[in-house]
Amino acid sequence: MVYEHYDFTRIPVVEDQAFSLESRCIRCGFAVLAPSIEELLEEENSHRTTCPLKPRQSKAKA
Ligand SMILES: [Zn+2]
């Protein structure tokens, strides 16, 4: 299964001297926060399956 990579907006966050990554779903605005890109990707993947606004098998790009 192939997912497009631009369905999330990724923002680096530095808070209390701790670096983390925030990723915000461009469809519903849901935000995930993770300390590493690997975990962020996992969070994004898990959100894609649960996103209330996820597209139904779209074959054409908008
Ligand atoms: Zn979403």
N, CA, C, O and the ligand as a Tripos MOL2 file, in Angstrom:
@<TRIPOS>MOLECULE
protein
  249   247    63     0     0
PROTEIN
NO_CHARGES

@<TRIPOS>ATOM
      1 N           0.8530   -1.1920    0.0000 N.3       1 MET1
      2 CA          0.0000    0.0000    0.0000 C.3       1 MET1
      3 C           0.8930    1.2480    0.0000 C.2       1 MET1
      4 O           1.8310    1.3540    0.7910 O.2       1 MET1
      5 N           0.5960    2.1520   -0.8670 N.am      2 VAL2
      6 CA          1.4260    3.3550   -0.9670 C.3       2 VAL2
      7 C           0.6680    4.5660   -0.4350 C.2       2 VAL2
      8 O          -0.4700    4.8340   -0.8220 O.2       2 VAL2
      9 N           1.3180    5.2710    0.4440 N.am      3 TYR3
     10 CA          0.7230    6.4900    0.9710 C.3       3 TYR3
     11 C           1.4880    7.6970    0.4500 C.2       3 TYR3
     12 O           2.7040    7.6530    0.2680 O.2       3 TYR3
     13 N           0.7810    8.7280    0.2260 N.am      4 GLU4
     14 CA          1.4460    9.9640   -0.1560 C.3       4 GLU4
     15 C           2.0590   10.5890    1.0860 C.2       4 GLU4
     16 O           1.5620   10.4250    2.2010 O.2       4 GLU4
     17 N           3.1300   11.2940    0.8680 N.am      5 HIS5
     18 CA          3.8750   11.8060    2.0120 C.3       5 HIS5
     19 C           3.4680   13.2100    2.4010 C.2       5 HIS5
     20 O           3.9050   13.7280    3.4280 O.2       5 HIS5
     21 N           2.6470   13.8140    1.5980 N.am      6 TYR6
     22 CA          2.3280   15.2020    1.9070 C.3       6 TYR6
     23 C           0.9290   15.3490    2.5020 C.2       6 TYR6
     24 O           0.2920   16.3940    2.3700 O.2       6 TYR6
     25 N           0.4650   14.2910    3.1560 N.am      7 ASP7
     26 CA         -0.8090   14.4160    3.8490 C.3       7 ASP7
     27 C          -0.6070   14.8290    5.3050 C.2       7 ASP7
     28 O          -1.5660   14.9910    6.0590 O.2       7 ASP7
     29 N           0.6590   14.9950    5.6820 N.am      8 PHE8
     30 CA          0.9650   15.4960    7.0210 C.3       8 PHE8
     31 C           1.9350   16.6660    6.9040 C.2       8 PHE8
     32 O           2.8290   16.6790    6.0580 O.2       8 PHE8
     33 N           1.7320   17.6390    7.7730 N.am      9 THR9
     34 CA          2.6780   18.7440    7.8610 C.3       9 THR9
     35 C           3.5750   18.4930    9.0630 C.2       9 THR9
     36 O           3.0970   18.3980   10.1930 O.2       9 THR9
     37 N           4.8710   18.3850    8.8180 N.am     10 ARG10
     38 CA          5.7960   18.0700    9.9150 C.3      10 ARG10
     39 C           6.4910   19.3280   10.4170 C.2      10 ARG10
     40 O           7.0070   20.1390    9.6470 O.2      10 ARG10
     41 N           6.4830   19.4530   11.7210 N.am     11 ILE11
     42 CA          7.0630   20.6450   12.3470 C.3      11 ILE11
     43 C           7.9970   20.2090   13.4680 C.2      11 ILE11
     44 O           7.5700   19.5130   14.3890 O.2      11 ILE11
     45 N           9.2590   20.6040   13.4050 N.am     12 PRO12
     46 CA         10.1620   20.3150   14.5190 C.3      12 PRO12
     47 C           9.8260   21.1720   15.7240 C.2      12 PRO12
     48 O           9.5520   22.3650   15.5920 O.2      12 PRO12
     49 N           9.8480   20.5710   16.8800 N.am     13 VAL13
     50 CA          9.4860   21.2840   18.1040 C.3      13 VAL13
     51 C          10.6060   21.1300   19.1250 C.2      13 VAL13
     52 O          11.0740   20.0220   19.3830 O.2      13 VAL13
     53 N          11.0280   22.2440   19.7000 N.am     14 VAL14
     54 CA         12.0060   22.1710   20.7810 C.3      14 VAL14
     55 C          11.3570   22.7500   22.0300 C.2      14 VAL14
     56 O          10.9880   23.9230   22.0730 O.2      14 VAL14
     57 N          11.2310   21.9180   23.0230 N.am     15 GLU15
     58 CA         10.5540   22.3360   24.2400 C.3      15 GLU15
     59 C          11.2950   21.7740   25.4400 C.2      15 GLU15
     60 O          11.5570   20.5730   25.5070 O.2      15 GLU15
     61 N          11.6300   22.6280   26.3760 N.am     16 ASP16
     62 CA         12.4160   22.2040   27.5340 C.3      16 ASP16
     63 C          13.6800   21.4790   27.0970 C.2      16 ASP16
     64 O          14.0580   20.4610   27.6750 O.2      16 ASP16
     65 N          14.3190   22.0120   26.0800 N.am     17 GLN17
     66 CA         15.5680   21.4810   25.5510 C.3      17 GLN17
     67 C          15.4180   20.0630   25.0070 C.2      17 GLN17
     68 O          16.4110   19.3660   24.7940 O.2      17 GLN17
     69 N          14.1980   19.6460   24.7880 N.am     18 ALA18
     70 CA         13.9850   18.3250   24.2060 C.3      18 ALA18
     71 C          13.4490   18.5010   22.7920 C.2      18 ALA18
     72 O          12.5080   19.2570   22.5510 O.2      18 ALA18
     73 N          14.0580   17.8000   21.8920 N.am     19 PHE19
     74 CA         13.6480   17.9000   20.4990 C.3      19 PHE19
     75 C          12.6010   16.8450   20.1840 C.2      19 PHE19
     76 O          12.7360   15.6770   20.5490 O.2      19 PHE19
     77 N          11.5700   17.2800   19.5080 N.am     20 SER20
     78 CA         10.5710   16.3130   19.0720 C.3      20 SER20
     79 C           9.9730   16.7890   17.7620 C.2      20 SER20
     80 O          10.2220   17.9120   17.3230 O.2      20 SER20
     81 N           9.2070   15.9510   17.1620 N.am     21 LEU21
     82 CA          8.5880   16.2850   15.8920 C.3      21 LEU21
     83 C           7.0820   16.2420   16.0320 C.2      21 LEU21
     84 O           6.5110   15.2990   16.5800 O.2      21 LEU21
     85 N           6.4550   17.2880   15.5220 N.am     22 GLU22
     86 CA          5.0080   17.2940   15.4940 C.3      22 GLU22
     87 C           4.5740   17.1200   14.0600 C.2      22 GLU22
     88 O           5.1680   17.6950   13.1490 O.2      22 GLU22
     89 N           3.5480   16.3360   13.8600 N.am     23 SER23
     90 CA          3.0190   16.1360   12.5340 C.3      23 SER23
     91 C           1.5170   16.3380   12.5890 C.2      23 SER23
     92 O           0.8210   15.7740   13.4320 O.2      23 SER23
     93 N           1.0410   17.1560   11.6680 N.am     24 ARG24
     94 CA         -0.3780   17.5000   11.7070 C.3      24 ARG24
     95 C          -1.0410   17.0320   10.4200 C.2      24 ARG24
     96 O          -0.5920   17.3390    9.3160 O.2      24 ARG24
     97 N          -2.1030   16.2920   10.5940 N.am     25 CYS25
     98 CA         -2.8540   15.7900    9.4520 C.3      25 CYS25
     99 C          -3.4870   16.9640    8.6980 C.2      25 CYS25
    100 O          -4.1910   17.7780    9.2940 O.2      25 CYS25
    101 N          -3.2360   17.0490    7.3950 N.am     26 ILE26
    102 CA         -3.7780   18.1790    6.6450 C.3      26 ILE26
    103 C          -5.2720   18.0290    6.3940 C.2      26 ILE26
    104 O          -5.9240   18.9730    5.9490 O.2      26 ILE26
    105 N          -5.8130   16.8600    6.6730 N.am     27 ARG27
    106 CA         -7.2410   16.6460    6.4170 C.3      27 ARG27
    107 C          -8.0890   17.0390    7.6150 C.2      27 ARG27
    108 O          -9.0410   17.8080    7.4860 O.2      27 ARG27
    109 N          -7.7360   16.5040    8.7870 N.am     28 CYS28
    110 CA         -8.6030   16.7510    9.9380 C.3      28 CYS28
    111 C          -7.9320   17.6030   11.0030 C.2      28 CYS28
    112 O          -8.5810   18.0120   11.9660 O.2      28 CYS28
    113 N          -6.6020   17.8830   10.8400 N.am     29 GLY29
    114 CA         -5.9220   18.7210   11.8080 C.3      29 GLY29
    115 C          -5.4050   17.9690   13.0150 C.2      29 GLY29
    116 O          -4.8470   18.5760   13.9290 O.2      29 GLY29
    117 N          -5.5800   16.6730   13.0340 N.am     30 PHE30
    118 CA         -5.0790   15.8500   14.1300 C.3      30 PHE30
    119 C          -3.5650   15.9700   14.2130 C.2      30 PHE30
    120 O          -2.8850   15.8840   13.1900 O.2      30 PHE30
    121 N          -3.0340   16.1630   15.3950 N.am     31 ALA31
    122 CA         -1.5940   16.3140   15.5610 C.3      31 ALA31
    123 C          -1.0210   15.1680   16.3660 C.2      31 ALA31
    124 O          -1.5800   14.7590   17.3830 O.2      31 ALA31
    125 N           0.1040   14.6570   15.8960 N.am     32 VAL32
    126 CA          0.8290   13.6400   16.6530 C.3      32 VAL32
    127 C           2.1920   14.2080   17.0090 C.2      32 VAL32
    128 O           2.7250   15.0550   16.2930 O.2      32 VAL32
    129 N           2.7470   13.7490   18.1000 N.am     33 LEU33
    130 CA          4.0450   14.2300   18.5500 C.3      33 LEU33
    131 C           4.9150   13.0110   18.8410 C.2      33 LEU33
    132 O           4.4860   12.0750   19.5160 O.2      33 LEU33
    133 N           6.1300   13.0350   18.3290 N.am     34 ALA34
    134 CA          7.0140   11.8980   18.5340 C.3      34 ALA34
    135 C           8.4440   12.3820   18.6760 C.2      34 ALA34
    136 O           8.8070   13.4180   18.1190 O.2      34 ALA34
    137 N           9.2620   11.6420   19.4180 N.am     35 PRO35
    138 CA         10.6530   12.0450   19.6400 C.3      35 PRO35
    139 C          11.5850   11.6890   18.4950 C.2      35 PRO35
    140 O          12.7250   12.1500   18.4600 O.2      35 PRO35
    141 N          11.1220   10.8850   17.5740 N.am     36 SER36
    142 CA         11.9870   10.5050   16.4610 C.3      36 SER36
    143 C          11.1560   10.3440   15.1990 C.2      36 SER36
    144 O           9.9430   10.1430   15.2560 O.2      36 SER36
    145 N          11.8310   10.4350   14.0630 N.am     37 ILE37
    146 CA         11.1210   10.3270   12.7940 C.3      37 ILE37
    147 C          10.4980    8.9380   12.6360 C.2      37 ILE37
    148 O           9.4300    8.7900   12.0420 O.2      37 ILE37
    149 N          11.1730    7.9310   13.1700 N.am     38 GLU38
    150 CA         10.6260    6.5800   13.0560 C.3      38 GLU38
    151 C           9.2880    6.4740   13.7760 C.2      38 GLU38
    152 O           8.3180    5.9250   13.2520 O.2      38 GLU38
    153 N           9.2630    7.0120   14.9870 N.am     39 GLU39
    154 CA          8.0150    6.9520   15.7450 C.3      39 GLU39
    155 C           6.9550    7.8420   15.1260 C.2      39 GLU39
    156 O           5.7630    7.5380   15.1630 O.2      39 GLU39
    157 N           7.4100    8.9450   14.5560 N.am     40 LEU40
    158 CA          6.4580    9.8450   13.9130 C.3      40 LEU40
    159 C           5.7820    9.1340   12.7350 C.2      40 LEU40
    160 O           4.5720    9.2380   12.5340 O.2      40 LEU40
    161 N           6.5930    8.4140   11.9700 N.am     41 LEU41
    162 CA          6.0340    7.6940   10.8250 C.3      41 LEU41
    163 C           5.0300    6.6470   11.2730 C.2      41 LEU41
    164 O           4.0110    6.4260   10.6190 O.2      41 LEU41
    165 N           5.3280    6.0030   12.3980 N.am     42 GLU42
    166 CA          4.3910    5.0110   12.9190 C.3      42 GLU42
    167 C           3.0850    5.6690   13.3420 C.2      42 GLU42
    168 O           1.9970    5.1560   13.0820 O.2      42 GLU42
    169 N           3.2180    6.8200   14.0020 N.am     43 GLU43
    170 CA          2.0270    7.5400   14.4420 C.3      43 GLU43
    171 C           1.2080    8.0090   13.2360 C.2      43 GLU43
    172 O          -0.0210    7.9450   13.2420 O.2      43 GLU43
    173 N           1.9090    8.4780   12.2070 N.am     44 GLU44
    174 CA          1.2030    8.9130   11.0000 C.3      44 GLU44
    175 C           0.4740    7.7460   10.3630 C.2      44 GLU44
    176 O          -0.6830    7.8650    9.9590 O.2      44 GLU44
    177 N           1.1610    6.6190   10.2790 N.am     45 ASN45
    178 CA          0.5310    5.4510    9.6750 C.3      45 ASN45
    179 C          -0.7090    5.0240   10.4430 C.2      45 ASN45
    180 O          -1.7360    4.6790    9.8590 O.2      45 ASN45
    181 N          -0.5900    5.0550   11.7610 N.am     46 SER46
    182 CA         -1.7330    4.6270   12.5470 C.3      46 SER46
    183 C          -2.8690    5.6270   12.4280 C.2      46 SER46
    184 O          -4.0390    5.2470   12.4640 O.2      46 SER46
    185 N          -2.5320    6.9080   12.2850 N.am     47 HIS47
    186 CA         -3.6060    7.8890   12.1240 C.3      47 HIS47
    187 C          -4.2780    7.7510   10.7620 C.2      47 HIS47
    188 O          -5.4830    7.9760   10.6390 O.2      47 HIS47
    189 N          -3.5130    7.3860    9.7460 N.am     48 ARG48
    190 CA         -4.1070    7.2580    8.4110 C.3      48 ARG48
    191 C          -5.2490    6.2480    8.3950 C.2      48 ARG48
    192 O          -6.2100    6.3880    7.6400 O.2      48 ARG48
    193 N          -5.1270    5.2320    9.2390 N.am     49 THR49
    194 CA         -6.1780    4.2230    9.2630 C.3      49 THR49
    195 C          -7.3760    4.6800   10.0680 C.2      49 THR49
    196 O          -8.4740    4.1430    9.9180 O.2      49 THR49
    197 N          -7.1670    5.6730   10.9240 N.am     50 THR50
    198 CA         -8.2590    6.1030   11.7980 C.3      50 THR50
    199 C          -8.7620    7.5050   11.4750 C.2      50 THR50
    200 O          -9.7310    7.9680   12.0760 O.2      50 THR50
    201 N          -8.1190    8.1800   10.5370 N.am     51 CYS51
    202 CA         -8.5010    9.5470   10.2070 C.3      51 CYS51
    203 C          -9.9630    9.5980    9.7550 C.2      51 CYS51
    204 O         -10.3600    8.8680    8.8470 O.2      51 CYS51
    205 N         -10.7520   10.4520   10.3840 N.am     52 PRO52
    206 CA        -12.1700   10.5420   10.0190 C.3      52 PRO52
    207 C         -12.3760   11.1140    8.6240 C.2      52 PRO52
    208 O         -13.4440   10.9550    8.0320 O.2      52 PRO52
    209 N         -11.3640   11.7720    8.1090 N.am     53 LEU53
    210 CA        -11.4960   12.4080    6.8000 C.3      53 LEU53
    211 C         -10.6270   11.7400    5.7430 C.2      53 LEU53
    212 O         -10.3460   12.3250    4.6970 O.2      53 LEU53
    213 N         -10.2090   10.5240    6.0200 N.am     54 LYS54
    214 CA         -9.3250    9.8710    5.0610 C.3      54 LYS54
    215 C         -10.0680    9.6270    3.7500 C.2      54 LYS54
    216 O         -11.2660    9.3440    3.7430 O.2      54 LYS54
    217 N          -9.3370    9.7430    2.6430 N.am     55 PRO55
    218 CA         -9.9690    9.5730    1.3360 C.3      55 PRO55
    219 C         -10.2740    8.1030    1.0750 C.2      55 PRO55
    220 O          -9.5650    7.2100    1.5410 O.2      55 PRO55
    221 N         -11.3250    7.8770    0.3330 N.am     56 ARG56
    222 CA        -11.6080    6.5080   -0.0910 C.3      56 ARG56
    223 C         -10.8450    6.2530   -1.3750 C.2      56 ARG56
    224 O         -10.8800    7.0620   -2.3010 O.2      56 ARG56
    225 N         -10.1750    5.1540   -1.4230 N.am     57 GLN57
    226 CA         -9.4040    4.7270   -2.5820 C.3      57 GLN57
    227 C          -9.4470    5.6740   -3.7770 C.2      57 GLN57
    228 O         -10.1080    5.4090   -4.7800 O.2      57 GLN57
    229 N          -8.7440    6.7550   -3.6460 N.am     58 SER58
    230 CA         -8.7260    7.7060   -4.7450 C.3      58 SER58
    231 C          -7.6360    7.3310   -5.7290 C.2      58 SER58
    232 O          -6.4840    7.1230   -5.3480 O.2      58 SER58
    233 N          -7.9980    7.2500   -6.9670 N.am     59 LYS59
    234 CA         -7.0250    6.8680   -7.9800 C.3      59 LYS59
    235 C          -6.4410    8.1030   -8.6640 C.2      59 LYS59
    236 O          -5.3220    8.0690   -9.1780 O.2      59 LYS59
    237 N          -7.1920    9.1670   -8.6640 N.am     60 ALA60
    238 CA         -6.7270   10.3840   -9.3160 C.3      60 ALA60
    239 C          -6.3630   11.4140   -8.2610 C.2      60 ALA60
    240 O          -6.9580   11.4710   -7.1850 O.2      60 ALA60
    241 N          -5.3880   12.2110   -8.5910 N.am     61 LYS61
    242 CA         -5.0290   13.2880   -7.6770 C.3      61 LYS61
    243 C          -5.9600   14.4690   -7.8760 C.2      61 LYS61
    244 O          -6.4190   14.7440   -8.9850 O.2      61 LYS61
    245 N          -6.2250   15.1500   -6.7970 N.am     62 ALA62
    246 CA         -7.1530   16.2750   -6.8740 C.3      62 ALA62
    247 C          -6.5160   17.4320   -7.6140 C.2      62 ALA62
    248 O          -7.1440   18.4770   -7.7820 O.2      62 ALA62
    249 ZN         -6.6310   13.0740    9.8780 Zn       63 ZN63
@<TRIPOS>BOND
     1     1     2 1
     2     2     3 1
     3     3     4 2
     4     3     5 am
     5     5     6 1
     6     6     7 1
     7     7     8 2
     8     7     9 am
     9     9    10 1
    10    10    11 1
    11    11    12 2
    12    11    13 am
    13    13    14 1
    14    14    15 1
    15    15    16 2
    16    15    17 am
    17    17    18 1
    18    18    19 1
    19    19    20 2
    20    19    21 am
    21    21    22 1
    22    22    23 1
    23    23    24 2
    24    23    25 am
    25    25    26 1
    26    26    27 1
    27    27    28 2
    28    27    29 am
    29    29    30 1
    30    30    31 1
    31    31    32 2
    32    31    33 am
    33    33    34 1
    34    34    35 1
    35    35    36 2
    36    35    37 am
    37    37    38 1
    38    38    39 1
    39    39    40 2
    40    39    41 am
    41    41    42 1
    42    42    43 1
    43    43    44 2
    44    43    45 am
    45    45    46 1
    46    46    47 1
    47    47    48 2
    48    47    49 am
    49    49    50 1
    50    50    51 1
    51    51    52 2
    52    51    53 am
    53    53    54 1
    54    54    55 1
    55    55    56 2
    56    55    57 am
    57    57    58 1
    58    58    59 1
    59    59    60 2
    60    59    61 am
    61    61    62 1
    62    62    63 1
    63    63    64 2
    64    63    65 am
    65    65    66 1
    66    66    67 1
    67    67    68 2
    68    67    69 am
    69    69    70 1
    70    70    71 1
    71    71    72 2
    72    71    73 am
    73    73    74 1
    74    74    75 1
    75    75    76 2
    76    75    77 am
    77    77    78 1
    78    78    79 1
    79    79    80 2
    80    79    81 am
    81    81    82 1
    82    82    83 1
    83    83    84 2
    84    83    85 am
    85    85    86 1
    86    86    87 1
    87    87    88 2
    88    87    89 am
    89    89    90 1
    90    90    91 1
    91    91    92 2
    92    91    93 am
    93    93    94 1
    94    94    95 1
    95    95    96 2
    96    95    97 am
    97    97    98 1
    98    98    99 1
    99    99   100 2
   100    99   101 am
   101   101   102 1
   102   102   103 1
   103   103   104 2
   104   103   105 am
   105   105   106 1
   106   106   107 1
   107   107   108 2
   108   107   109 am
   109   109   110 1
   110   110   111 1
   111   111   112 2
   112   111   113 am
   113   113   114 1
   114   114   115 1
   115   115   116 2
   116   115   117 am
   117   117   118 1
   118   118   119 1
   119   119   120 2
   120   119   121 am
   121   121   122 1
   122   122   123 1
   123   123   124 2
   124   123   125 am
   125   125   126 1
   126   126   127 1
   127   127   128 2
   128   127   129 am
   129   129   130 1
   130   130   131 1
   131   131   132 2
   132   131   133 am
   133   133   134 1
   134   134   135 1
   135   135   136 2
   136   135   137 am
   137   137   138 1
   138   138   139 1
   139   139   140 2
   140   139   141 am
   141   141   142 1
   142   142   143 1
   143   143   144 2
   144   143   145 am
   145   145   146 1
   146   146   147 1
   147   147   148 2
   148   147   149 am
   149   149   150 1
   150   150   151 1
   151   151   152 2
   152   151   153 am
   153   153   154 1
   154   154   155 1
   155   155   156 2
   156   155   157 am
   157   157   158 1
   158   158   159 1
   159   159   160 2
   160   159   161 am
   161   161   162 1
   162   162   163 1
   163   163   164 2
   164   163   165 am
   165   165   166 1
   166   166   167 1
   167   167   168 2
   168   167   169 am
   169   169   170 1
   170   170   171 1
   171   171   172 2
   172   171   173 am
   173   173   174 1
   174   174   175 1
   175   175   176 2
   176   175   177 am
   177   177   178 1
   178   178   179 1
   179   179   180 2
   180   179   181 am
   181   181   182 1
   182   182   183 1
   183   183   184 2
   184   183   185 am
   185   185   186 1
   186   186   187 1
   187   187   188 2
   188   187   189 am
   189   189   190 1
   190   190   191 1
   191   191   192 2
   192   191   193 am
   193   193   194 1
   194   194   195 1
   195   195   196 2
   196   195   197 am
   197   197   198 1
   198   198   199 1
   199   199   200 2
   200   199   201 am
   201   201   202 1
   202   202   203 1
   203   203   204 2
   204   203   205 am
   205   205   206 1
   206   206   207 1
   207   207   208 2
   208   207   209 am
   209   209   210 1
   210   210   211 1
   211   211   212 2
   212   211   213 am
   213   213   214 1
   214   214   215 1
   215   215   216 2
   216   215   217 am
   217   217   218 1
   218   218   219 1
   219   219   220 2
   220   219   221 am
   221   221   222 1
   222   222   223 1
   223   223   224 2
   224   223   225 am
   225   225   226 1
   226   226   227 1
   227   227   228 2
   228   227   229 am
   229   229   230 1
   230   230   231 1
   231   231   232 2
   232   231   233 am
   233   233   234 1
   234   234   235 1
   235   235   236 2
   236   235   237 am
   237   237   238 1
   238   238   239 1
   239   239   240 2
   240   239   241 am
   241   241   242 1
   242   242   243 1
   243   243   244 2
   244   243   245 am
   245   245   246 1
   246   246   247 1
   247   247   248 2
@<TRIPOS>SUBSTRUCTURE
     1 MET1         2 RESIDUE 1 A MET
     2 VAL2         6 RESIDUE 1 A VAL
     3 TYR3        10 RESIDUE 1 A TYR
     4 GLU4        14 RESIDUE 1 A GLU
     5 HIS5        18 RESIDUE 1 A HIS
     6 TYR6        22 RESIDUE 1 A TYR
     7 ASP7        26 RESIDUE 1 A ASP
     8 PHE8        30 RESIDUE 1 A PHE
     9 THR9        34 RESIDUE 1 A THR
    10 ARG10       38 RESIDUE 1 A ARG
    11 ILE11       42 RESIDUE 1 A ILE
    12 PRO12       46 RESIDUE 1 A PRO
    13 VAL13       50 RESIDUE 1 A VAL
    14 VAL14       54 RESIDUE 1 A VAL
    15 GLU15       58 RESIDUE 1 A GLU
    16 ASP16       62 RESIDUE 1 A ASP
    17 GLN17       66 RESIDUE 1 A GLN
    18 ALA18       70 RESIDUE 1 A ALA
    19 PHE19       74 RESIDUE 1 A PHE
    20 SER20       78 RESIDUE 1 A SER
    21 LEU21       82 RESIDUE 1 A LEU
    22 GLU22       86 RESIDUE 1 A GLU
    23 SER23       90 RESIDUE 1 A SER
    24 ARG24       94 RESIDUE 1 A ARG
    25 CYS25       98 RESIDUE 1 A CYS
    26 ILE26      102 RESIDUE 1 A ILE
    27 ARG27      106 RESIDUE 1 A ARG
    28 CYS28      110 RESIDUE 1 A CYS
    29 GLY29      114 RESIDUE 1 A GLY
    30 PHE30      118 RESIDUE 1 A PHE
    31 ALA31      122 RESIDUE 1 A ALA
    32 VAL32      126 RESIDUE 1 A VAL
    33 LEU33      130 RESIDUE 1 A LEU
    34 ALA34      134 RESIDUE 1 A ALA
    35 PRO35      138 RESIDUE 1 A PRO
    36 SER36      142 RESIDUE 1 A SER
    37 ILE37      146 RESIDUE 1 A ILE
    38 GLU38      150 RESIDUE 1 A GLU
    39 GLU39      154 RESIDUE 1 A GLU
    40 LEU40      158 RESIDUE 1 A LEU
    41 LEU41      162 RESIDUE 1 A LEU
    42 GLU42      166 RESIDUE 1 A GLU
    43 GLU43      170 RESIDUE 1 A GLU
    44 GLU44      174 RESIDUE 1 A GLU
    45 ASN45      178 RESIDUE 1 A ASN
    46 SER46      182 RESIDUE 1 A SER
    47 HIS47      186 RESIDUE 1 A HIS
    48 ARG48      190 RESIDUE 1 A ARG
    49 THR49      194 RESIDUE 1 A THR
    50 THR50      198 RESIDUE 1 A THR
    51 CYS51      202 RESIDUE 1 A CYS
    52 PRO52      206 RESIDUE 1 A PRO
    53 LEU53      210 RESIDUE 1 A LEU
    54 LYS54      214 RESIDUE 1 A LYS
    55 PRO55      218 RESIDUE 1 A PRO
    56 ARG56      222 RESIDUE 1 A ARG
    57 GLN57      226 RESIDUE 1 A GLN
    58 SER58      230 RESIDUE 1 A SER
    59 LYS59      234 RESIDUE 1 A LYS
    60 ALA60      238 RESIDUE 1 A ALA
    61 LYS61      242 RESIDUE 1 A LYS
    62 ALA62      246 RESIDUE 1 A ALA
    63 ZN63       249 GROUP 0 **** ****
